Structure formats: structure tokens, C-alpha cells
Amino acid sequence: MKRSNRAQGLRTACFGLVALVVLGATAAGAAGDPDFGAVRWAALDCAPGGDPAGDESPSSADLVGDPSHPATYYAYDAKYLYFRYRLDSDPTSKGGFVENIWSALMQVPSGNPKQYQYEIAVNGKSDSLELWANTSAKDLSFSPNFNDGAEVRVFAQGVNAANGSTVNATPLVRAVPTG
């Protein structure tokens, strides 16, 4: 059953995550909050023409988009790298997130272009933003399933952590309903 764009927009949630660009930064050196509204978002068009609703389960992990509203975006500023995912349903639960993992695989210029070197993930089970190093990388393959998990956790912070012990005074992860 095809839903109207308006109905789909009301059900879709935007989900943003941000990672420190300077991985070894100290709290004093990286002070400053992410500003999701001030960055220029660019589409990560992995599925030209869109990504239909209902093709993945659960719906809180189902990326959705159409030619006018892509499913994934990225942005960056001097201190942060941002990602925005359009999901088929609200990913939040009880002050945190449902037990899914939303991630982005990162390649560095000096790395093997057929492999990824880092994974940035929002872990809904532990309600944390995590950066992982893929220290035993294999060539990327999704046949039949992706099977090259990163091995070493480099950074983790609670999704709602924002206080004097963190580099940020506002959360690094947020969910915003669309409509």
C-alpha cells in the first residue's frame, strides 16, 4: 500500500548524530557545542530515486527517502562531523533510543579504498555515541550480509551527556520529528 508523501512525512523521524572531528581532542581543546541548524547539509544519495518505507524492519531502523527528501545527509564544521538519517518511525524510547544501531562507515584518505577504517555509531542498547576503529579490515562486501565489524572502541559518550565532564554542553545525538 503506497502512502502519501504527507502521511509518510508525519510518520518519519529525522535522526542526527555528530562525531568529534578531532579524535584525540581534550575537553578544553574541543570545547564547543554541535550546531545542527547552522551547518550546510548535503545529501548522501546511496539510493538514487529514494529509499521506500517498509523495506526494512523494525521501522525505527528503516531509512526512508524520495527524490525531494533523501534518506541520508552529512555536514561538517570546524569541530564536528554530522549525519542525518530519515527513519520510518520514531527511534526514541524512555529518554534514550530503541535497541537498534545506526552507523556510518568512514574511510580516511590514506586508507584502503575497498575497506573502512572507522565506524561512528549510535548504540540504542547502551544509549551511547561510539567511535570504533576497524583494525583488522576486510574488503567491503554485503553479500550475503555485511560482516566486518570494527574491533576497538576509541570513544563513547552517553547520547544525552552534556556537562562539565564532556566537550559539549548540548547532546551529540538528537531525534526530531518531521511533518
Steps between C-alpha positions, in 0.01 A plus 500: 500500500652833393480780755469865403807721542316694773412184695854371460640836616288492815625152589863561416752610762827673426789368698828683534831392638823686526860394558805692609718566197809531718503153655770563757365837611493590866192657654669842504634468144172389346263712706191603309161358429377338183270731304274281287315805366800704383672241279435454129354151448590301188315190387676163517310354208564129539163408347424726199126554475447440870479226757145367545334465839434148621798327339683449833391393846461639758365828363717701743804370306341537154658786303240674282529762230385617161661715228399821683587377852803266499534243777850600613700821529834614636653833603807624684644805668837575662441260792230249408392260227119465481269234357123519456283195432131504405333204671156345450409534869614668819830349626462633856392308807487593871744792482741316270474294184349164405740204486634550148835615369524780242848534357720657234815338365791739447799476270809716548702627201801282584285188551420218259207625284338152508493499881374727775719622783245637752138446597295774665193353668208587721447193714138492619564216742755700702366843391848611398675663206803285418804523274661168406828425318497218246848368574462170308324633192372280217386611155140625521241244401127488562450154352310345658537731805750758621751315714795720603432643842742756644713368785619785723273757664686833495231726649161467669271756657140474616260645243363748755831573677571871497672639807836617633656157444426505125619724216142603430223672696226366270441135398696354207196301380142613450176386339267754338155412361430617146167603363 
